[in-house]
Amino acid sequence: MGIKPKLENANIGFHYTVTDEQIAAHQKKSVEEILMWIEETSKFIYEVQTPEERLRTKLAKQFNNDIS
């Protein structure tokens, strides 16, 4: 099973803008706060993913580990 992007995402980039104020606020956070945010975000993403998306994520992680 090859890992392929969803067709609706083909040839589409991803863009996210971060302001200088957001960067400054992030730099003031402790390591614990950053790690807590990462964990909470990971849990949220898992909860909103479909089983197919979870499988795709798992396979992508395995693929990336195999080529490292």
PyMOL commands that set and color helices and strands:
alter all, ss='L'
color gray80, all
select helices_A, chain A and resi 7-9+20-27+31-48+51-67
alter helices_A, ss='H'
color red, helices_A
deselect
rebuild
show_as cartoon
